[in-house]
Amino acid sequence: MTAYSTVRLENLKLHHKGKVRDIYEFQDKLLIVATDRISAFDCVLPNLIPFKGQVLTQLTEFWLQKIADIVPNHRLATRFSDFPPELQHFRERLLGRSMLVIKTEPLPVECVIRGYVAGSGWKEYQKTGAICGISLPRGLRECEKLPQPIFTPATKARDGHDENIPFPEVAQALGSDMAHRLQDYGLQIYQRAADYAAQRGIIICDTKFEFGLQGDRLLLIDEVLTPDSSRFWPAERYQPGKPQPSFDKQFVRDYLESLGWNKRPPAPELPAEIVQATSQKYLEAYRLLTGGELSIE
């Protein structure tokens, strides 16, 4: 199986190149292709992670089916056999890692849902006793479960990093009705996913969703509940009061932190054993959540 840094599709216009995804224009739609690139601290690393693109795409497809009754989404086709004839000669490059979607106008807010106090939320809680202006009980330990999940929206700052913003700012930017819709959808999706994942031995610490508008119609877009957009912890090893082992790219972040890297480009190369272990973590998350092996079709 070939690992792809960039999936080149002749005669298709590149709409956007993200840290991991290449998005192409296709007629009045978009073709999202998940590469095997991996990023950390807003830097794309030089290594490719085998099977990563397929895991991101197919896990998103899995979750979209589970939450389809909560909120409509932008997916048109994920199975390559359902792609139009014009894309069939790209089979080897697109198989298992691509999704044909409705073109939307993305909202400028990332909808972060936290069920546990970790990451940037833990740092903010230590300083202020709150996250995104939401006051939390005193004395919480790192990675402790919150009394209830919270909506902590974020936006991109000028330096490219995510910046937590309080709910009133979202309401001011998007309107109160839209802000509450995003909050309600995000919390509903998280709760259903967290309940399901718990049955499979995985804790979903937190996750982020993105939404877009097709005219006046609000749609869930981009990846959903993947190891790139979420923190997945093995339930059997969960111990609050310290950082948790994870199935997501936190494993790579932890390695990079150990190097004393200044978190500016160029990013350091990962050793072969870290690449292999990271690939296995993505595949294991897929197996545990879906109950099956990754299928390329």
PAVEXKOL-348850 format. One record per residue (C-alpha): residue in three letters; x, y, z. Coordinates in nm, 2 decimals, always signed. Layout:
<sites>
+------+--------+--------+--------+
: type :     px :     py :     pz :
+------+--------+--------+--------+
:  ALA :      X :      Y :      Z :
...
+------+--------+--------+--------+
</sites>
This chain:
<sites>
+------+--------+--------+--------+
: type :     px :     py :     pz :
+------+--------+--------+--------+
:  MET :  +0.00 :  +0.00 :  +0.00 :
:  THR :  +0.15 :  +0.33 :  -0.11 :
:  ALA :  +0.17 :  +0.61 :  +0.14 :
:  TYR :  +0.10 :  +0.95 :  -0.01 :
:  SER :  +0.24 :  +1.29 :  +0.09 :
:  THR :  +0.04 :  +1.46 :  -0.19 :
:  VAL :  -0.22 :  +1.30 :  -0.41 :
:  ARG :  -0.19 :  +1.47 :  -0.75 :
:  LEU :  -0.51 :  +1.47 :  -0.96 :
:  GLU :  -0.45 :  +1.59 :  -1.31 :
:  ASN :  -0.71 :  +1.83 :  -1.45 :
:  LEU :  -0.87 :  +1.90 :  -1.11 :
:  LYS :  -0.82 :  +2.24 :  -0.95 :
:  LEU :  -0.67 :  +2.24 :  -0.60 :
:  HIS :  -0.92 :  +2.41 :  -0.38 :
:  HIS :  -0.72 :  +2.40 :  -0.06 :
:  LYS :  -0.41 :  +2.23 :  +0.08 :
:  GLY :  -0.43 :  +2.17 :  +0.45 :
:  LYS :  -0.18 :  +2.01 :  +0.69 :
:  VAL :  -0.32 :  +1.67 :  +0.61 :
:  ARG :  -0.59 :  +1.70 :  +0.35 :
:  ASP :  -0.58 :  +1.80 :  -0.02 :
:  ILE :  -0.92 :  +1.94 :  -0.14 :
:  TYR :  -1.00 :  +1.95 :  -0.51 :
:  GLU :  -1.28 :  +2.12 :  -0.70 :
:  PHE :  -1.49 :  +1.87 :  -0.89 :
:  GLN :  -1.78 :  +2.03 :  -1.08 :
:  ASP :  -2.00 :  +2.19 :  -0.81 :
:  LYS :  -1.86 :  +1.96 :  -0.54 :
:  LEU :  -1.54 :  +1.91 :  -0.35 :
:  LEU :  -1.32 :  +1.60 :  -0.34 :
:  ILE :  -1.15 :  +1.57 :  +0.00 :
:  VAL :  -0.84 :  +1.35 :  -0.01 :
:  ALA :  -0.67 :  +1.25 :  +0.32 :
:  THR :  -0.30 :  +1.21 :  +0.27 :
:  ASP :  -0.06 :  +1.02 :  +0.51 :
:  ARG :  +0.10 :  +1.35 :  +0.63 :
:  ILE :  +0.10 :  +1.42 :  +1.00 :
:  SER :  +0.12 :  +1.75 :  +1.18 :
:  ALA :  +0.21 :  +1.85 :  +1.53 :
:  PHE :  +0.22 :  +2.19 :  +1.69 :
:  ASP :  +0.10 :  +2.34 :  +1.36 :
:  CYS :  +0.40 :  +2.20 :  +1.17 :
:  VAL :  +0.38 :  +1.93 :  +0.91 :
:  LEU :  +0.63 :  +1.66 :  +0.99 :
:  PRO :  +0.86 :  +1.51 :  +0.72 :
:  ASN :  +0.74 :  +1.15 :  +0.78 :
:  LEU :  +0.44 :  +0.98 :  +0.64 :
:  ILE :  +0.22 :  +0.75 :  +0.86 :
:  PRO :  +0.11 :  +0.44 :  +0.67 :
:  PHE :  -0.27 :  +0.39 :  +0.65 :
:  LYS :  -0.34 :  +0.72 :  +0.83 :
:  GLY :  -0.53 :  +0.87 :  +0.54 :
:  GLN :  -0.75 :  +0.56 :  +0.51 :
:  VAL :  -0.82 :  +0.56 :  +0.88 :
:  LEU :  -0.92 :  +0.92 :  +0.89 :
:  THR :  -1.16 :  +0.89 :  +0.60 :
:  GLN :  -1.32 :  +0.56 :  +0.69 :
:  LEU :  -1.35 :  +0.64 :  +1.06 :
:  THR :  -1.53 :  +0.96 :  +0.96 :
:  GLU :  -1.76 :  +0.76 :  +0.74 :
:  PHE :  -1.83 :  +0.52 :  +1.03 :
:  TRP :  -1.93 :  +0.81 :  +1.26 :
:  LEU :  -2.13 :  +0.99 :  +1.00 :
:  GLN :  -2.36 :  +0.69 :  +0.98 :
:  LYS :  -2.40 :  +0.67 :  +1.35 :
:  ILE :  -2.50 :  +1.04 :  +1.40 :
:  ALA :  -2.69 :  +1.10 :  +1.07 :
:  ASP :  -3.01 :  +1.15 :  +1.26 :
:  ILE :  -2.86 :  +1.43 :  +1.48 :
:  VAL :  -2.73 :  +1.66 :  +1.21 :
:  PRO :  -2.71 :  +1.65 :  +0.83 :
:  ASN :  -2.35 :  +1.64 :  +0.68 :
:  HIS :  -2.18 :  +1.72 :  +0.36 :
:  ARG :  -2.10 :  +1.36 :  +0.25 :
:  LEU :  -2.21 :  +1.25 :  -0.10 :
:  ALA :  -1.99 :  +0.94 :  -0.15 :
:  THR :  -1.71 :  +0.76 :  +0.02 :
:  ARG :  -1.71 :  +0.43 :  -0.15 :
:  PHE :  -1.49 :  +0.45 :  -0.46 :
:  SER :  -1.74 :  +0.25 :  -0.66 :
:  ASP :  -2.00 :  +0.53 :  -0.60 :
:  PHE :  -1.76 :  +0.80 :  -0.75 :
:  PRO :  -1.85 :  +0.94 :  -1.09 :
:  PRO :  -1.68 :  +0.80 :  -1.40 :
:  GLU :  -1.45 :  +1.10 :  -1.44 :
:  LEU :  -1.27 :  +1.00 :  -1.12 :
:  GLN :  -1.24 :  +0.63 :  -1.19 :
:  HIS :  -0.89 :  +0.65 :  -1.34 :
:  PHE :  -0.76 :  +0.79 :  -1.01 :
:  ARG :  -0.85 :  +0.47 :  -0.84 :
:  GLU :  -0.51 :  +0.38 :  -0.69 :
:  ARG :  -0.46 :  +0.73 :  -0.55 :
:  LEU :  -0.81 :  +0.78 :  -0.41 :
:  LEU :  -0.91 :  +0.44 :  -0.29 :
:  GLY :  -1.01 :  +0.44 :  +0.08 :
:  ARG :  -0.88 :  +0.79 :  +0.15 :
:  SER :  -1.13 :  +1.02 :  -0.03 :
:  MET :  -1.47 :  +1.16 :  +0.01 :
:  LEU :  -1.69 :  +1.35 :  -0.24 :
:  VAL :  -1.88 :  +1.62 :  -0.06 :
:  ILE :  -2.12 :  +1.92 :  -0.09 :
:  LYS :  -1.94 :  +2.25 :  -0.12 :
:  THR :  -2.02 :  +2.47 :  +0.17 :
:  GLU :  -1.90 :  +2.80 :  +0.33 :
:  PRO :  -1.72 :  +2.69 :  +0.64 :
:  LEU :  -1.80 :  +2.87 :  +0.96 :
:  PRO :  -1.50 :  +3.05 :  +1.12 :
:  VAL :  -1.54 :  +2.86 :  +1.45 :
:  GLU :  -1.42 :  +2.52 :  +1.56 :
:  CYS :  -1.67 :  +2.35 :  +1.79 :
:  VAL :  -1.46 :  +2.19 :  +2.06 :
:  ILE :  -1.64 :  +1.96 :  +2.31 :
:  ARG :  -1.46 :  +1.86 :  +2.63 :
:  GLY :  -1.56 :  +1.57 :  +2.85 :
:  TYR :  -1.24 :  +1.58 :  +3.05 :
:  VAL :  -0.99 :  +1.85 :  +3.16 :
:  ALA :  -0.68 :  +1.80 :  +2.95 :
:  GLY :  -0.45 :  +1.97 :  +2.70 :
:  SER :  -0.49 :  +2.35 :  +2.67 :
:  GLY :  -0.81 :  +2.32 :  +2.88 :
:  TRP :  -0.60 :  +2.19 :  +3.17 :
:  LYS :  -0.35 :  +2.47 :  +3.14 :
:  GLU :  -0.63 :  +2.73 :  +3.13 :
:  TYR :  -0.81 :  +2.57 :  +3.43 :
:  GLN :  -0.49 :  +2.58 :  +3.63 :
:  LYS :  -0.46 :  +2.95 :  +3.57 :
:  THR :  -0.82 :  +3.06 :  +3.60 :
:  GLY :  -1.04 :  +2.78 :  +3.73 :
:  ALA :  -1.24 :  +2.80 :  +3.41 :
:  ILE :  -1.22 :  +2.70 :  +3.04 :
:  CYS :  -1.35 :  +2.94 :  +2.78 :
:  GLY :  -1.51 :  +3.14 :  +3.06 :
:  ILE :  -1.70 :  +2.84 :  +3.19 :
:  SER :  -1.63 :  +2.81 :  +3.57 :
:  LEU :  -1.55 :  +2.46 :  +3.68 :
:  PRO :  -1.54 :  +2.29 :  +4.03 :
:  ARG :  -1.22 :  +2.35 :  +4.23 :
:  GLY :  -0.97 :  +2.08 :  +4.28 :
:  LEU :  -1.00 :  +1.89 :  +3.95 :
:  ARG :  -0.70 :  +1.68 :  +3.86 :
:  GLU :  -0.54 :  +1.66 :  +3.52 :
:  CYS :  -0.75 :  +1.45 :  +3.29 :
:  GLU :  -1.04 :  +1.42 :  +3.54 :
:  LYS :  -1.39 :  +1.38 :  +3.40 :
:  LEU :  -1.59 :  +1.70 :  +3.40 :
:  PRO :  -1.94 :  +1.70 :  +3.57 :
:  GLN :  -2.08 :  +1.73 :  +3.22 :
:  PRO :  -1.93 :  +1.79 :  +2.88 :
:  ILE :  -1.87 :  +2.16 :  +2.79 :
:  PHE :  -1.87 :  +2.35 :  +2.46 :
:  THR :  -1.55 :  +2.54 :  +2.43 :
:  PRO :  -1.53 :  +2.70 :  +2.08 :
:  ALA :  -1.21 :  +2.80 :  +1.92 :
:  THR :  -1.09 :  +3.01 :  +1.63 :
:  LYS :  -0.76 :  +3.04 :  +1.44 :
:  ALA :  -0.54 :  +3.31 :  +1.57 :
:  ARG :  -0.31 :  +3.51 :  +1.33 :
:  ASP :  -0.02 :  +3.27 :  +1.41 :
:  GLY :  -0.22 :  +2.97 :  +1.30 :
:  HIS :  -0.28 :  +2.83 :  +1.65 :
:  ASP :  -0.62 :  +2.75 :  +1.79 :
:  GLU :  -0.74 :  +3.02 :  +2.03 :
:  ASN :  -1.02 :  +2.94 :  +2.28 :
:  ILE :  -1.30 :  +3.20 :  +2.27 :
:  PRO :  -1.60 :  +3.24 :  +2.51 :
:  PHE :  -1.95 :  +3.16 :  +2.39 :
:  PRO :  -2.06 :  +3.53 :  +2.38 :
:  GLU :  -1.80 :  +3.60 :  +2.12 :
:  VAL :  -1.94 :  +3.32 :  +1.90 :
:  ALA :  -2.29 :  +3.45 :  +1.95 :
:  GLN :  -2.17 :  +3.80 :  +1.85 :
:  ALA :  -1.99 :  +3.67 :  +1.54 :
:  LEU :  -2.25 :  +3.42 :  +1.42 :
:  GLY :  -2.57 :  +3.52 :  +1.59 :
:  SER :  -2.72 :  +3.38 :  +1.91 :
:  ASP :  -2.94 :  +3.12 :  +1.73 :
:  MET :  -2.65 :  +2.98 :  +1.52 :
:  ALA :  -2.42 :  +2.97 :  +1.83 :
:  HIS :  -2.67 :  +2.77 :  +2.02 :
:  ARG :  -2.73 :  +2.54 :  +1.73 :
:  LEU :  -2.35 :  +2.46 :  +1.71 :
:  GLN :  -2.34 :  +2.41 :  +2.09 :
:  ASP :  -2.65 :  +2.17 :  +2.09 :
:  TYR :  -2.53 :  +1.97 :  +1.79 :
:  GLY :  -2.17 :  +1.94 :  +1.93 :
:  LEU :  -2.29 :  +1.82 :  +2.27 :
:  GLN :  -2.54 :  +1.57 :  +2.12 :
:  ILE :  -2.28 :  +1.42 :  +1.89 :
:  TYR :  -2.02 :  +1.40 :  +2.16 :
:  GLN :  -2.25 :  +1.23 :  +2.41 :
:  ARG :  -2.36 :  +0.97 :  +2.16 :
:  ALA :  -2.00 :  +0.90 :  +2.05 :
:  ALA :  -1.87 :  +0.89 :  +2.40 :
:  ASP :  -2.14 :  +0.65 :  +2.52 :
:  TYR :  -2.07 :  +0.42 :  +2.22 :
:  ALA :  -1.69 :  +0.44 :  +2.25 :
:  ALA :  -1.71 :  +0.35 :  +2.62 :
:  GLN :  -1.86 :  +0.02 :  +2.53 :
:  ARG :  -1.56 :  -0.04 :  +2.30 :
:  GLY :  -1.31 :  +0.04 :  +2.58 :
:  ILE :  -1.22 :  +0.39 :  +2.46 :
:  ILE :  -1.27 :  +0.72 :  +2.64 :
:  ILE :  -1.32 :  +1.02 :  +2.42 :
:  CYS :  -1.16 :  +1.30 :  +2.62 :
:  ASP :  -1.24 :  +1.58 :  +2.37 :
:  THR :  -1.31 :  +1.64 :  +2.01 :
:  LYS :  -1.37 :  +1.92 :  +1.76 :
:  PHE :  -1.63 :  +1.96 :  +1.49 :
:  GLU :  -1.66 :  +2.19 :  +1.20 :
:  PHE :  -1.97 :  +2.32 :  +1.03 :
:  GLY :  -2.05 :  +2.49 :  +0.70 :
:  LEU :  -2.34 :  +2.65 :  +0.52 :
:  GLN :  -2.49 :  +2.54 :  +0.20 :
:  GLY :  -2.71 :  +2.85 :  +0.15 :
:  ASP :  -2.91 :  +2.86 :  +0.47 :
:  ARG :  -2.86 :  +2.49 :  +0.54 :
:  LEU :  -2.62 :  +2.40 :  +0.82 :
:  LEU :  -2.40 :  +2.09 :  +0.76 :
:  LEU :  -2.14 :  +1.90 :  +0.96 :
:  ILE :  -1.82 :  +1.90 :  +0.75 :
:  ASP :  -1.46 :  +1.78 :  +0.75 :
:  GLU :  -1.34 :  +1.49 :  +0.96 :
:  VAL :  -1.55 :  +1.36 :  +1.25 :
:  LEU :  -1.42 :  +1.19 :  +1.57 :
:  THR :  -1.09 :  +1.07 :  +1.43 :
:  PRO :  -0.75 :  +1.04 :  +1.61 :
:  ASP :  -0.66 :  +1.37 :  +1.45 :
:  SER :  -0.96 :  +1.57 :  +1.57 :
:  SER :  -1.00 :  +1.39 :  +1.91 :
:  ARG :  -0.82 :  +1.26 :  +2.21 :
:  PHE :  -0.89 :  +0.88 :  +2.25 :
:  TRP :  -0.77 :  +0.71 :  +2.57 :
:  PRO :  -0.78 :  +0.34 :  +2.65 :
:  ALA :  -1.03 :  +0.30 :  +2.93 :
:  GLU :  -0.85 :  +0.02 :  +3.10 :
:  ARG :  -0.54 :  +0.24 :  +3.16 :
:  TYR :  -0.73 :  +0.55 :  +3.27 :
:  GLN :  -0.59 :  +0.72 :  +3.58 :
:  PRO :  -0.67 :  +1.08 :  +3.65 :
:  GLY :  -0.41 :  +1.31 :  +3.79 :
:  LYS :  -0.15 :  +1.27 :  +3.50 :
:  PRO :  -0.14 :  +1.26 :  +3.12 :
:  GLN :  -0.30 :  +0.95 :  +2.97 :
:  PRO :  -0.17 :  +0.71 :  +2.70 :
:  SER :  -0.36 :  +0.77 :  +2.38 :
:  PHE :  -0.46 :  +0.64 :  +2.04 :
:  ASP :  -0.42 :  +0.97 :  +1.88 :
:  LYS :  -0.12 :  +1.18 :  +1.77 :
:  GLN :  -0.06 :  +1.29 :  +2.12 :
:  PHE :  +0.19 :  +1.00 :  +2.11 :
:  VAL :  +0.39 :  +1.19 :  +1.85 :
:  ARG :  +0.36 :  +1.52 :  +2.04 :
:  ASP :  +0.50 :  +1.36 :  +2.35 :
:  TYR :  +0.80 :  +1.23 :  +2.15 :
:  LEU :  +0.86 :  +1.57 :  +2.00 :
:  GLU :  +0.83 :  +1.74 :  +2.34 :
:  SER :  +1.11 :  +1.51 :  +2.47 :
:  LEU :  +1.35 :  +1.65 :  +2.20 :
:  GLY :  +1.34 :  +2.01 :  +2.32 :
:  TRP :  +1.24 :  +2.12 :  +1.97 :
:  ASN :  +1.13 :  +2.49 :  +1.95 :
:  LYS :  +0.81 :  +2.39 :  +1.76 :
:  ARG :  +0.90 :  +2.59 :  +1.46 :
:  PRO :  +0.96 :  +2.47 :  +1.11 :
:  PRO :  +1.14 :  +2.26 :  +1.00 :
:  ALA :  +1.00 :  +1.99 :  +1.21 :
:  PRO :  +1.24 :  +1.70 :  +1.31 :
:  GLU :  +1.22 :  +1.36 :  +1.14 :
:  LEU :  +1.06 :  +1.08 :  +1.34 :
:  PRO :  +1.25 :  +0.76 :  +1.39 :
:  ALA :  +1.11 :  +0.45 :  +1.21 :
:  GLU :  +0.99 :  +0.30 :  +1.54 :
:  ILE :  +0.78 :  +0.61 :  +1.62 :
:  VAL :  +0.63 :  +0.61 :  +1.27 :
:  GLN :  +0.54 :  +0.24 :  +1.29 :
:  ALA :  +0.40 :  +0.27 :  +1.64 :
:  THR :  +0.19 :  +0.57 :  +1.54 :
:  SER :  +0.05 :  +0.38 :  +1.24 :
:  GLN :  -0.04 :  +0.09 :  +1.47 :
:  LYS :  -0.22 :  +0.33 :  +1.71 :
:  TYR :  -0.43 :  +0.47 :  +1.43 :
:  LEU :  -0.52 :  +0.12 :  +1.31 :
:  GLU :  -0.59 :  +0.00 :  +1.66 :
:  ALA :  -0.83 :  +0.29 :  +1.72 :
:  TYR :  -1.01 :  +0.20 :  +1.40 :
:  ARG :  -1.04 :  -0.17 :  +1.50 :
:  LEU :  -1.16 :  -0.10 :  +1.85 :
:  LEU :  -1.42 :  +0.16 :  +1.75 :
:  THR :  -1.56 :  -0.02 :  +1.44 :
:  GLY :  -1.51 :  -0.38 :  +1.55 :
:  GLY :  -1.34 :  -0.46 :  +1.21 :
:  GLU :  -1.02 :  -0.43 :  +1.01 :
:  LEU :  -0.95 :  -0.14 :  +0.78 :
:  SER :  -1.10 :  -0.22 :  +0.44 :
:  ILE :  -0.97 :  -0.06 :  +0.12 :
:  GLU :  -1.24 :  -0.08 :  -0.15 :
+------+--------+--------+--------+
</sites>
